[in-house]
């Protein structure tokens, strides 16, 4: 009995052990499966698909190749958030950093009245000290300079260096700007002082930009203040046109232009968008007045500030004129006042009116002829013309006659002043009209003359302005190219040579006059990058000649600087006795070799050969090598 009881107990114990072992295995397997599933799901939700999860008992093993050390750490942290961190085994690897694509290098430079700041990522091999020194010099001693640049040790991308160079060149010209630089691209945002300066800056920057760069310019200019705020519209036998057109907003400009084209103005209508309008309903007043003039069949309408002057063509029907003028007066916005004028029809057989005519030739010759009312007006007109045209040689062919209108002297002097706004043309003054015709390099010269005549003669007086804008006369649009500027400088130095005192860097002879002529050329040119090279003959030591040539090049650079030429982009280099252009064995040859030369600084080309070009070059080289290796008979 005792043996049987012992056997039963032993059997029960073994059975319990087996059951416990089986239960433990089931629990471990369940925990392992659920842990793997939970970690795998968490990694999937967090975007760590590069990691695979394996279970080994209670341990969770992470395998796979992480794109970066940071992502590897995040995957481990994610797994540690689902199970105890001590159970996570990391068997992941990290992608080789050498195979990572280089970052996009870029930098932004901000410049304003308080200083300059720069931020961005640049190649580690860039000359950061030189860049910092350049920007600090631009900022000036009294301004701040903030450097927030970071560097990365990667190869300098194609187009980076010329982009940086152009960006700095643009920054020199733009005291209120943001320059964004990327490889092969430069974006410029800036504020100019006037529309004229904006046009000059855009022309200068586009002409000085390397061909391989993509340049984006966004230079804004404040709207000009126009006073009086004048629009003058004419319909006559020559068609419909504006003498002057201003608008207070771009939307107003479009509305006025659309109305003008409906009436019959050909081509695009360009109005000056400016400040100074008496009301926000300026465009309504202008378009109503233009439509009224069109309905009258001709004449002029002048809207000057809040005054509207409607002058019908001579001989218009009185009843029709009264109706149209009355409708316009009632339709105009409240602040505007209308004055309507119906000129009398001309009398048949009436003699031609007395005239005063002033002409300006393309060569700058001024002639005054026709009738004046007194000796005082005659001398006043001559002196006034001399002052306006900066010329003491005024050709006079005038006659003093009686019976001219009381306003004749005012009309004559106003006509001369209007002519001074032109590059060439004529002014004809009559008792009932002033006609200004000619060419100008100022886009809004017609508008300026119209405002001048309204101010001098009054809004009800008749006048006609027919001014043609000629781009070749525009000092900005006709700005010479870098090559043309250099050719002009070389023409001066070839005709007359800059010489120095013997063994000295002191400019001698007519050198000062030559520098004056070069200064005049440079003032007409855009921002140039010029090298001033100094050379000597071969007499003396090589080191001494090099130093002397450098001193002479510096003397020329200093001579231009004192003449207020912006020389920040110039450099002076002494080459000593190198590159002779004549025989140093003769006195004439040595004299020719002692010289100063001007040349454009051309940025080094960053072009690289394409894969196809490289393959073709290698194939050609291989063929040449094979030909050379063939045995000769």
Beta strands, then each sheet from edge to edge (+ up, - down):
strand 1: 51-56
strand 2: 59-66
strand 3: 88-90
strand 4: 93-94
strand 5: 106-112
strand 6: 115-123
strand 7: 144-152
strand 8: 177-182
strand 9: 185-192
strand 10: 214-221
strand 11: 230-236
strand 12: 239-244
strand 13: 246-247
strand 14: 272-273
strand 15: 299-304
strand 16: 307-312
strand 17: 337-342
strand 18: 356-360
strand 19: 366-372
strand 20: 394-400
strand 21: 424-430
strand 22: 433-440
strand 23: 464-469
strand 24: 499-500
strand 25: 507-508
strand 26: 530-535
strand 27: 571-574
strand 28: 595-600
sheet 1: 1+ 2- 3-
sheet 2: 1+ 2- 4-
sheet 3: 7+ 6+ 5- 8+ 9- 10-
sheet 4: 12+ 11- 15+ 16- 17-
sheet 5: 13+ 14+
sheet 6: 20+ 19+ 18- 21+ 22- 23-
sheet 7: 24+ 25-
sheet 8: 27+ 26+ 28-
end
